[in-house]
Amino acid sequence: MDIQRLTLDPKQVLPPTRDLPSRRSLPDSLPDAKEVKVHPRGTDGTENASLYFVGTATTILEWAGIRIMTDASLRPGVSAARRTNPAVDLHDLPRIDLVLLSHYHGDHFDQSVEASLRRDLPIITTPHAKDHLTSKGAQDSFSNVHALDFFDRMIVDISSSTSSGNDKRSQIRVTGMPGKHVPTKPLQILNDLLQAVPPTNGWMVELGNSTSSSDFKVGYRIYISGDTLLVDELKQIPERYAGQNIDLMLIHLGGTTIPSPSLSPMTVMVTMDAKQGLQLIQLINPDLTIPIHYDDYDVFASPLDDFKAEVEKAGLADRVVYLDRKDQFKFKVSH
């Protein structure tokens, strides 16, 4: 399959929304972080990229002059009760260049955010989500949506860094990763009928560069699990990336249940709990892991403290960084 391409221009300063209140100007940057964290093994002060935790599965990645938002849950978006507030309001966001949308579900792309976003904002997502986002009529359809199925790949060029000759230009390579909300075939058939949870992707996000005379060179590799259980399909990831370091994993936890955990034992778990989260660390073997999507709704049945306990017991505490909403993690992308 041909690799898709997308070009982002950080000099094009447009608001992420189409309904920015007239009394508000577009901020130049994200709000100051409550706490800035770095790798547990220390830092030499040369970090050139950062990850800002907004809440649920929403983070904002900043590198090479651009900002990528993972999912877009900045307001309550599903029937479950939201327990936490996002770190920043939708209309207080600075310029956003790209959205990575793991799946078309209210706790990842809530209805008020969807209604507000600028219609030409670039979005990379699942084929299912693209079908929905581009079929809303002339006024409300999104016009710059790109679908990636499992292991489909897209190159994102950053235009301001493009130079002639052999000068390096910054690029991002995004690859769709497997994910599955529903663990068994009978439940999948039932879900297909009820359409309770949509198809979901994970992502491999590789930050790097290329020149006119060389292929893409990875400077930092981030695996984002998306809303998935620990299913056999995930075993393909370490097989395909054998011998290639995964610097960071953003792991969706929470042990989300349908319906609410208060109705146990009638519930079905649709995202990883603490034990599965530890098993995914052991399967993927990233240099560092940051848990997200862990306590924002009352359908989350597996507290973050349970994951911390599993990590401590496995002797992996120095390979996990914990972010609260409005915390920032800084890291270095090699040139």
N, C-alpha and C positions, 0 to 999 in steps of 0.2 A: 504493500500500500504506500502511496506517495505521502511524504511527510508534509503536513500543513505548515504554513508560515503566517506569522503575524508581526507587524511592526508597531512598536510603541515609541512615542515621541514625548519625552518628559518636558519639553519646552512648550507643549500645547497644554496650557493650564485651563482646564474645564472642571466645573463642580461635578461631583459624582451623582448629584440629583438633578432632576428637572424642575424642582419646585423649591429651590433655596429661598427662604423668606427674605424679602427685600431688605429687612433691617440687619441681615447678617452678611458679612463679607466672607470670602473663602479663606480659611486659615492657611498659613504657610506650612504648618507642620502639625503633627499629632500633639495632644496634650502631653505635658511633661510626665514621664514615668514616675509611678509611686516608688518603684525600686528597680534599679538596673542590675542585671545579673550577667555573669560571664561563665565560661567553662569552669567546673569545679577544680580542675588542675591548675587554674590560674591564667593570667593574661600578660601579654607583652605590650598591651595598649595599642595594637595595630588593627583592631576590629574595624571593618568597613561595611558591615551589614547588621541589620537588627530585625527582631521579631517582637511585635507589640501584641499583648493578649487583650482582646476586647471582651470576650466572654463566649460561652458555649463553644462552638467550633470556629469562631471568628477571630482571626489574627491578621495582622498587617505586616507584611514582609517589605523591608526597604533595602534596596541595593542599587547601585549604579544610577541613582537619580530617579528610580521608579518605585511605585508602591503597588503591591499585589495583596488583595484581600482574599482570605480563604473563607468561603461562605459569607453570608450576610445576615446575621441574626442580631439585630440591634434593638429589637423591640419584641414583646411577647408575640409569638406567631403560631402557637398550636393550642389545642384545647386544654392541655396540661397547665398547671399553675407554675409560672416562672418564679423562682426563689431569689434570683439575683438580678442586679441591674448591669447592663453593659458599661464598659469603661468610658465610652464616648457616644454621644447622641449622633444619629445619622446626619443631621444638618450641621454638626460641628466637625465633620471629617474634612481633612485637606483633600487635595487632588488624589483620586484613586485611578490607576492606569489599567488595572485588570482585576477581574474577579475569577477565582477558581471555585466553582460551585460543585460540591461533591454529589448532591442529588436535590431533586425538586421537592423539598419538604419544609413545613413551616418553621421548624426550629433551626433551619439552616438558611432559609431564604423566606423570611416572614412576609406576610401579605402587605404590610404597610411599607416595608422597604422595597418590595417589588414594585409597588405602585409609584414610589417616589424616584427610583433610580433613573438616570439619564438613559434613553433608549439606545444610544449608540455606544454605550460603555462596553468595552470588550469583555466577553464572558467565555470561559472554557468550562465545559460541563459534560454531562452524559448525553447520549442520543435521546433518551426519554425526556430529559429536561429541555433540550433544544427544541423538541417538538412542541412543548408547552409554551416556551418563551417566544417562539416565532409565529404563533398562531392565535394571536390575541386581537387581530384586526389592525387596521392601518395606523391608528393612533397609539396603541399600546403594545404592539409587538416589538421585541428587541431586534435590532438590525445587525449586530456584530457578535453573533453567537457561534461558537466552534465546538463540535461534538467530538469527543475522544472515547472510544470503547477501550476495553482492556488491552493494554500494550500498544495502542495507537499513540503516535508521537507528534508533537508540534514544536517548532522552533520559533521563539519570540526574539526578534531583533530589537535592539535599543538604538534608535536612529541617531541620537546625538553622539554615540560613541563610534559610529561608522567612519572609518578613515580610508584613505587610499594607500596603495603599496602594501607593506607587510605589517602595518600597525594593527594592533589587536582591537577587536570590537566586542563589546559585551553582548552576550546572548544568554537566553534561558531556554532549556529544553524541558518540556513538560510531557510526561508519559502517563497515560491512564493505567492505574493499578487495579487488581481485582478487589472486589468487596461484595459482601452478601449479608443482608439483614436477617434473612430467614434461613434457619439451619438445615431443615429437612425437606425432601421432595413433597410429602403430603402437605406440609405447611406452606410451601411455595405455591402449590396449586390453589390452596385456600386463599392465600394472599393475592394471587392473580385475579380471583373472583371478587374479593373485597376491596382490593387496591388500598390496603391499610398502610403499607410502606413502599415507596418507589425504589427502582433500581439505584444502586449507589456505586460510586467510584472511590478508590484511593488515588493518590498522585505520587509520582516521583518528579521532584523539581530540582533540576541541575543548573546551578549558576556557574557560568564560565565564560569562555571567550573563544574566538576563532580569528584566523587571519586569512588573507586571500590565498595563502599557500599551504594552509593546514586545516585539519578537521577540528571540530569542536573539542575543546579541552575543559574538563570539569574542574572547577575550583572549590565547589562545595555541593554536597548532594543531600537533599532533604526528602525523606519518605513521609507522606501524610497518609495515615491509615484510612481516613474516612470512617463512616459509620458501618462497621463490619463486625461480624463474629470471627472467631478463630476457625476459619474453614480451610479445607484442603487446598483451595485455589491459591491461598497465600503462600504456600510452599514454592510456588513458581518464582517468587520474588528473589529469594537468596540463590536459586538456581540460575536465574537470568543475570543476576548481578554478582556472580561468583568472582572473587578477586577484585571487586570494586568496592571501595569503602563507602559506607553510608554514614555521613557525618552526624545527622540529626534525624530523629523520628518524632513526629507529632502524632500522638496516639489518642484516639477517641475512646474514652472510658465511660464509666457511669453505670454499666449494667442496665441500660434502658429496658424497661418492660412495657409490654402492651397486653392488657390495659395497665392501670396503676398498680404498683406493688402492693397496695392495700387489699387487692382482690386475690392475692396469692392463696392457693396454688393454681389458679386459673390463668396466670400470666405466662407470656412467652418473652424471653430475653432476646433483644435485637441489636445490642451493642455489647462490646466486651466488658466483663467485670474485672475485678482485681486479678484473679487467677489467670484468666485468659490474657490480660495485659502483660503479666510477667512472662507467660509463654511466648507472646509475640516478640518481646525483647530478646528472648533466647533464640527464637527462630531467625529474626532479622539481623540481630547482633549489631545494632548501630553503635557508634561511638558515644552518643548521648541521646537521651529520650526526654521529651517534655510532654506530660499529660495535659490534655485539654478535654472539654466536653465531659465534665465529671460531676457537677452538682447544681446545674442551673434550673432543672425542672423537677417536679415531684414524681416523675416517672423514672428517675434515676435511683436504682436500688443498691448500688455498690459504691460506698463512700470512698473518697480519695485516701482516707486514712487506711483503709483495707489494702489499697495498692501500695502505699508506703510500707506497710508491714510486710507484704510479700517481697518487695524489693529489698528491704533490710535483711530479711531471712535468707534471701538468695545471695547476699553479699554484693549487691549491685548499687548501693546507695550513692557511690561516687560517679555513677553514670546516668543519673537522673537529676534534672533541674525542675523545680516546681515554680510555676508562675501563678500569681493571683491576678485578677483583672486589673489592668493598668500597669502591670509589670512589663519590663522589656528585657529581652535577652540579646546580647551583642556577640557577634562572631565574625570570623575573618574568612573571606572568600579569596583563595589564592589566585594570583595572576598567571 
